[in-house]
Structures are given as structure tokens and as C-alpha cells.
Amino acid sequence: MTDRYAVVGNPVGHSKSPAIHAEFALQTGQKLEYGSLLAPLDGFRETVLRFRDEDGQGLNVTVPFKTDAFALATTLTSRARDAEAVNTLKFDHDRIIGDNTDGAGLIRDLIHNLGFTLERKRILLVGAGGAAQGVLFPLLHQEPALIVVANRTLDRAREMQAKVEKRDVLERTVQAQTFESLAGLSFDLVINATSAGLTDSALPIPRGVFAADALAYEMMYGRDTPFMRFAREEGAQVADGLGMLVEQAAESFYLWRDVRPDTRPVIEKLRQ
């Protein structure tokens, strides 16, 4: 039988994951099929367990179920525990292994595809939701000089700062800030981890936050967002999240199949 995988979410029809994993399977000679599952908002657990019981091997998890997947997993990787969210499930006999590949995908896109070094850089992470939490610790492990988390609700940003301060293994390089308090500060990398681009909403980021040769990274892909336009006006280099999408998918593929696909041709094909 062909091994079965899928992406589960609500909505899920827009997902590029089936196309990405089809390319990975073709490239690596892996025999598998990859589909999509629309789970009811109150039926995530039932949908996942039914897929597993029908001999499914693993799932990618997208919005709004990453915290549900975190709760469902019986074994968590360190990346999932750090993020407190799961975007990849692997079914191993009676175990449900939960991983989070978002941070690894972002880091690989920044370093390997965009040639951006994170060590000793000043980073502004915009947003304090699940997307931001998923990449915070992977960014910290690259030893930046500073990470500032800016959010409309300061308490959410402070929760992320507190989570880092509880960890003795990491230097306390995270600060919570309001958007207003960013005035006068500048950063080498500004990451938009909010969903503002979905509604074409501008973020209240003050002018001048982009240092010389700064990179503005929009986690969304497939559209030119107000954040990206603002960054260009400020003289920053701009990248969207398509590379991150493909790289995090490659991490999932490696977890499932123990084979690492070449991401570059897949990114180029999707760009076309």
C-alpha cells in the first residue's frame, strides 16, 4: 500500500502543501500520496484519529489547529515544546509524535536561500501569536544580539519575554515593546509574524526601524502586503514567506521519510 499523508486545517483548500510534497516525492523517488483534510472546527481530534486508523502515516497541521495538535500529541519534540504548538504529526504505532518545523523552515530560508546571517543581528519580531512563538527559540539559537517582540497587546509580548527568561540555557536577549516605543530604534531584520497582510492592514511601525541593509521578512506569501511596501519605501530588502513554507515542509518530509529533498527547485517552480 502507498503511504498516506495530508494537511489538515480549516480552511485548507488554499494550501500548497499537496503540490509541495508531490514535488518532494517525485524528486526523491518516495512512493506516497498526499491530500488535504477539512476538519470541523470542533472535530480536529476525531478527524486526525480517523485518518490514523485508516493507515495514515502523518499530517501537516495548519490554522487553526496547531495548539489542538500540541494537546493531542503523546510525544513532543523539543521544538514543539518550545513553540507550544505542533504543525507536524507522525504516527508511530501507538505514539503520536508532534513536531514544529516552522522555526527551522524560517532559519533555513534566511540562511541558505537568502544568505542572511543572524548571529549578532538586531531582530524585530512583529506579533506575539502562534507564528511568532513558533520561531522565537529557533531565532534565539542563532545567537542574535537582541530580539524585540512588538505587539498591539503588550501583555502577549511580555509572556514571550517571560518564557525566555525562565530558560537558563539562553541569554536574556528578548525584550517586549509597544509599537510606539520602537521610535528611535533600528533593526537588521524585521519579521512580520502577524496576519495583517490578509486584510491589507498597515502595521503601526514607526519610520526608521530598518537599519542600513536591513531585511524585511513577511511570513505571508503570494501577495504584496502593506508591510512589504512600507519596507521598500524605507529602503529595506524584502522577502516573503514562500521559502519558509517550502523549507518547513521539507523538515516534515524528512521527519516522515528520513530523506531530505532539495527545496530550491520547488521554490522556483512555485514562484513561476
KAZIGI-V171218 format. One record per run of one state. SS is the DSSP state (~ for helix, > for strand, _ for the rest). FROM is the first residue (numbers start at 1). TO is the last residue. If there is no record, write none. Layout:
BEGIN
ss->(SS & SS)
from->(FROM & FROM)
to->(TO & TO)
END
This chain:
BEGIN
ss->(_ & > & _ & ~ & _ & > & _ & ~ & _ & > & _ & ~ & _ & > & _ & ~ & _ & > & _ & > & _ & ~ & _ & > & _ & ~ & _ & > & _ & ~ & _ & > & _ & ~ & _ & > & _ & ~ & _ & > & _ & ~ & _ & > & _ & ~ & _ & ~ & _)
from->(1 & 3 & 10 & 17 & 29 & 32 & 39 & 44 & 54 & 56 & 62 & 66 & 73 & 75 & 77 & 78 & 84 & 88 & 93 & 95 & 100 & 102 & 114 & 122 & 127 & 130 & 141 & 146 & 151 & 154 & 166 & 174 & 178 & 180 & 183 & 187 & 193 & 196 & 200 & 210 & 219 & 226 & 234 & 237 & 240 & 242 & 258 & 264 & 272)
to->(2 & 9 & 16 & 28 & 31 & 38 & 43 & 53 & 55 & 61 & 65 & 72 & 74 & 76 & 77 & 83 & 87 & 92 & 94 & 99 & 101 & 113 & 121 & 126 & 129 & 140 & 145 & 150 & 153 & 165 & 173 & 177 & 179 & 182 & 186 & 192 & 195 & 199 & 209 & 218 & 225 & 233 & 236 & 239 & 241 & 257 & 263 & 271 & 272)
END
